[in-house]
Amino acid sequence: MVTKQRKLSELSEHERQLTPVYGRRAMDHAVPKFALPEHELDPDVAYNLIHDELMLDGNARLNLATFVTTWMEPQAEKLMAECFDKNMIDKDEYPYTAMIEERCINIVTRLFNAPETGVGASAIGSSEAVMLAGMALKWKWRERMKAKDKPTDKPNIVMGNNVQVVWEKFARYWDVEPRYIEMEPDQYTITPKGVLDVVDENTIGVIPILGVTYTGAFEPVEAIHDALVEHNAKTGHDIPIHVDAASGGFVAPFLHPELKWDFRLPLVKSINVSGHKYGLVYPGIGWVAWRSHEDLPSDLIFHVNYLGGDMPTFTLNFSRPGNQVVAQYYNFIRLGRAGYKRAFEQMRDVATHLASEIEKTGRFDLLSRGDTIPVLAFALKDSSHYTVYDLSAKLREHGWQVPAYTMPPKVEHLAVLRIVVREGFSRDLADMLIQDLHAAIEHFESQPGYKPAHTGKTGKVHKPC
């Protein structure tokens, strides 16, 4: 006798609880992907359907392409979960979350040696922070030009063509001419001479990078600063500097405390840094700091009162959870100076170990060795038999995500691999990666007449993230 199968909705609550999760819906058809389903699902079923699909993603811990933090302590994760429902913008309802944000801004500005501390803002990563800093530069330039009774319709911003794409977005969105200093063979950072060749009275700012995305290198901020001081004195210009320290801003004070790149240099008016990179927080937090209130135009700050109380705000986004800010504060008080220094020293040691082992293969030229920030980039000495794109694809078979990309124009003939060492990437994992890299090399070199499957030539230069 065939028993009629009852629908889940026809089962009693007790029977529902006894039914295996995967038996709580017919598994012979898929749920709609681009439209709402007609009926609800059991929460366990909905969870498992999404969970199973996400298993096809890469393992974040093995993603050596991203600068973004992929591991935090469970206590930090617990605090973040407790703050998912707190709207960061609503400072009247959540005054202690707002107070924590203010403390973080003070900590960041003190870390960068600001003469006036506490002038800054939290943001959703350095992308928003860059937009805010760029707007302040443009507004201050416009003030200077109006005071001289000069036109304000042709602002420009000076930066290397190795900048992160957000600076290109800023220039386009805010109608500022980007003036790019091109990279040259064996010169992958901007130089003081390159800066002076393109600046003029319409330059709203110069943007050196502390931690170039391509290689992790620090651009010579102090040398550029000194050249601009002399230039401004000769010309009467007042060209400032904004330091894009998204990757290196939290590293430099601990690994390179003697390096002058921050507010110790008078022309440095603003700095952005990513808390979700080497600030060691999960994605979604950045910081922008100004030298003083004078460098942050007051007419960029809005005041709203419909949330209760006066709420000054300078953001592009409005509602966002407070959990990343809380997680940043957790790291600040949990690690302190000693903890951050120790963490970065460990990451640096792993990165330099990787660089040493990669160099020992004899197959690569290293563009960076992980001793500036824990990032190393390397290129094949001979790409006629196989390419970095082939190696990247082969390593992905073992779960490793090691990006391959070309350098900026003029040096775009050079294709490199890059490894970002982050919190949670141990010496043991590094040795496993080296073992798999050796296996990948052996795989390609054991095939006589092998021709590269991936050239990476698409007609466009793709910037690494």
N, C-alpha and C positions, 0 to 999 in steps of 0.2 A: 504494500500500500504506500502511495506517495503522500507524504505529509505536506500540506500547503505551507510555504515559507511565509512567515509573518514579517511585516515591515517593522523597522526599529520603533516607529511611533506607536505600534500596537503592543509593544512589550511593556511589562510592568517595570517600575523603577528597579526592583530587585533583579529582574532578568536583564535589564540594560547594564547593570553593574557587572553581571557575570559574563556578558558577551565580550569576547576579545575585541580590542580596539579596532583591529583591521576587519573585523566582522560586522562592525556597526554601520557599514554602508556597502552597497554593491561595488566590488572592486573591478568590475568589468567595464566601467565607463569612467571617463575623466571629468573632473569638475570644470566648469567654464573658466577660461583663462582671461578673457577680456570683457566679460560682462558679469553682472551680479547673478549668482545662481537663484533659482526660484525659491528654494527653501533653505533653512538653516542647517548647519552641521553640528554634530556633537563636538564640544570644544577639544576633546582629545583627538578626534579624527582630524579636525582642522589643523591642530598643532602638528600631528604626524605627517600630514600631507605636505605642509610647508617645510618641516624639518627634513624630510626625505629629499625634497628638491634641493635644499641648501647644502646637502651633503656633496653635491656635485661641484660646489665652489672649491677653490683652492684652499689649502690650509694657511691661515693668516700667519702663523708662526714661521712658516717656511717661505713667506713672501719677502724676498730680499730686495724687491723693487721699491717698496714703499718706505718712506721716512716715518710713517705714522705708527704710533704705539700700538702694539698688538698683545701686550701683557700688562696686567696690573694686579696688585695684591687683592685678595678676596675682601679684605676690609674696605678697600676703596670701592670695589664693585658693589658692596652692600650699601655704602653711603650714596652711591650714584642711584641705586634702585630706589632709595628712600626719597630722592629728590626729582624723580621723573615728572611728577605732577606739579612742581613748583615753577611758575612762570617767572623767568629771570627779570623781566621788565617790570613786574609788579612789586616794586620795592616797598610800598606801603603795607601790603599784606604779608610780605616775607622780608621783614627788616633785617633779620640775622643772615639770610642768604645775601642780601645787599651789602651787609657789613663785611661778610667774607670776601665778596668781590672787591670791595674797597681795600681790604688788607692785602689781597693779591696784587692789586695795582701798585700799592706802596712797596711791596716786596720787589716787584719787577723793576720799578723805577730806581730803587736803591741799588739793586743788583747791577744796573746799568750806569750807576754813578751820576744820577740826575741832580743838578743843584737845587731843583725844586721838586720834591717827591710827591707822588700821588696824582700826577697829571697823566691820565691815560684812560683806556677803556678795554673791556673784554670784547671779544668778537668770535664769530664762528670760523676759526682758523685764520691764517695769515691772509687769505684772499680778501676777506672783509676788512681786516686791519690795514692792508695795503690801500684799499679804496679810501678809507677814512684818512690815512696819512697823506695820500695823494691829493685829496680834496683840500686839506689844510695847506699844503704847499701851494696849490693854485690860488686859494683865497689870499694867502699872505703875499704872494707875488703880485696879485692884482692890486692889493692895498699899496704896495711899494710903487707900482707903476702909476697909479692914480695920484699919489703924492707928488710924483715928478711930472704930472700932466702929460703922460705918455699913453699910447694906445694899449689896450689889453686884449686884443683879438688874435694874437699869435703866440700863445704860450707853447713852450717845448719842454721836454723832459729828457735827460741824458742818462743812458744806461747801456750796458753791453747787450749784444744779441744772444747772450747766454742767460738772460733773465727768465724767470718763471712766467708762464703765459698770462698770469693775472696782471702784470704790468702792461702788457699789450692791450688787455681788456680795459684797464684804467684809461690809457691814452685814447682809445677809441670811444669809450662811453662818455668821457668828460671832455672830448674835443681838445686834446693836447697833442701836439706833434711829437712823436717818438723819434729821438735821435739816437741811433744805435752805433755803438763802437764795435766794430767787427773783431772777432777772435782771429788770431794769426797762428800759423804753424808753430807749435811749441809755446804758444802764448795764449792760455785759455782763461785769462782774467783781463779786466780793463786796466789801463795804466794812467798815471797822471797826465802824460802827454796826450793820450787818446782823449781824455776828458777835456783838456784845454783847447784841443783842436776844434771842438764842436759847441762849446758853451757860448752864450751871448747874454745880453740883458733880458731876453725873453725866456731864459731858462728858469723854470720854477724850482728845479732841484736836480741833484746828481744822485744816482742810486747805486752805490757799491753793494756787493752781496757778501755776506758773511756765511759762506757755505753754499758754493755754486752747485746747482742741482746736478749738473753733468759730472762733476768730479769731487765735490765736497770741499774744494779749495776756498780759502779766504781771499777776497780781493783786498788790495793794499789801502785800507781806509785812511790810515794816518798819512800816508804819502799823498793821496788824493786831497785830503783835507789841507795839508800844508801848501800844496800847489794852488788850491783855490783861495786860500788866505792871501797869498801873494798876488794872484790874479785880481781878486776883489779890490785889493789896495791900489793896484795900478789903474784899474778901469772904473772904479766907483760902483761896480756891480755889487750885489748882495746875494750871491748864489749860495743856497744852503745845501746840506746833505741829509738825505734819509737813508738809513742803513737797513737793508732787507736782511734781517738776521733770523729769518724763519727757521733755518736749520742749525745755525751756529750760535744763536744768541744765548741759549742756556748752557752751551758747552764751553764757550770761550772763558767766562769768568772763573771756571774751575780748572780747566786744563791749560789755559793760556792767560793767567791773570795779569801778566806784564804787558800784554798786547793792548795798545790804545786804539779803540775802534768805536767807543761808545760816547756818552755825554761828557767824558773828559776832554773831548775835542769840541771847541766852541761852535763850529759850524754844523755839527750834528744836531739837528733840531727834532728829529723823531726816529723811532726804531720800531719795527714790528718783529714779533717772535711767535712761533707756533708752540703753544702748550702741548698740543697733541703730537709733536715730534719729540725733540729731546727734553721737553717739559715732562715727558713720561705719562701723559694722560691719553685716554682713548679719544678717538676722533671727535672734533667739534669745538675746539677751544683755541683761540689765538689772543694775542695781546698787542696793543699799540700804546707806545709811551711817547710823551713829548717832553722836551727839555724844561719847559715852563708853561704857565698859563698864557704867556704872551705869544707862544708859538701855536696855540690852538685858538683859531678865530671864534669869538663868542657867538657870531651869527650862524655858526654851524650847529650849535647846541639848541635843541628844542625843549620846551617845557610843556608837559601835559598834566592835567589834574583830574581826568575822568577815571583814574584808577584809585583816587583818594590821595590827597597830598600833592605837593609839587614834585614832578618827576623830570629832572633834567636828563636828556637822552641824546647821545650821538652815536647812532648805529644805522646800518642799512636794513637790518632785520629788526623786527619788533619782538614778537613772542618767541621764546626759546626756553628750554628747560634749564634749571640752575645746576643740574648734576655735574656738568663738566667743570664749572667754576669750583664747586665743592671738592671735586676730585683733585683739582690743581692745588687747592689749599691743603688737602690731605697730604699730598706729596711734599709741599713746602714744610709743613710742621713735622711730618714723619721722617723725612730724609735730612733736612737741614743742609748746611754747607758741606759737612763731612760726608753725608750720605750721597748727595749729588756727585761730589768729587769722586767718591769710591765707585759709584756706578759707572761714571764716564771713564774712569781709569780701566775698569774691567772691560768695557766695550772697546776701548782703544786697544787694549792688549789682544783681544780676540781679533780685531780688524788687522792689526799689524802682523799677527801670526798668520792670518789668511794671506796677506800680501806676500809674506816671506815664502810661504809654501807655493803660492801661484808663481812667484818668480823662479823658484827652484825647478819648475817644469821646463824652463827654457823656451817656452812657446809664446810668452807674453811680454809686452812692454807695459809697465805700470805708469799711469798718469797721476795717480794718487795712492797713498799707502795707508790711509786710515789713521794717521797720526795728528791730523788737524781736527777733523771730526771723524767719527768711526765709519767712514765711507771710503771705499776704494774702487777705482776704475782702471780697467786694463784692456789692452788691445792685442790682437794676434800679431806676431811679427810677420807671419806668412799666411795670407788668406787665400792662396791659390788652390789649396786642397779642400779646405772647409772654412766656414766663417763663424763669427761670433753668434750669428743667428742660428746656425746649426747647433752650436754648443748650447745655446739657450733652450732650444727646442728639446734637445736630448736630456738636459738636466730637468726639464719639466716632467719627463716621464718618471722621474724619481720624486716628484712633488715640489722640487725647488723652482721658485720663480725668480730667475736672475735676468733682468732686462737687458736687451741688446738694442742699441740705437746709434744713430750717427751724431757727430758733433755739429755745432752751428755752421752756417755758410762760411766758405773759405777753408774750413777744415772738415767739411762734411764727407770728405773721402775717408775719414777715420771713423771706423765703427768700433764701439767699445761695449764691454760688459761692466755692470756696476753692482756692487754689493753694499747694502746698508746694514750695518750691525746695530741692533737695537736691544733694549732690555729684554731678557728672556732668551737671547741667542747665545748659547753656551759654547765653551771651547770644544765640548764633545760634538755638538751639532756642526761646528766649524770643521772638525776633522772628518765628519761624515760627508760634508759637502766637498771637501778636497778629494776624498776617496771617489765620489761620484764624478767629479770633474776629471780625474785621471781616467776613469772608465770611459767617459765620453770621448776624451782625446784618443784613447786606444781604439775605441770603436771606429772612428773616422780614419785613423791612420793605418788600420788593418785592412782597409779596402783599397787596393791599388786602382788607380784611375778614378777614384771618387771625385765627383763634381759637386760643388755646393748646391744644395737644394734651395737655400734662402740667401738672397743677395741683400735684402733690405732696401733695395733701390725702388722707390715708389714715385719718384719725381718730386716728393715733398720731404722736407726735414721735419721729423716728428720729435717734439721736445719731450724729454722724460718728465715725469710728474714728481 
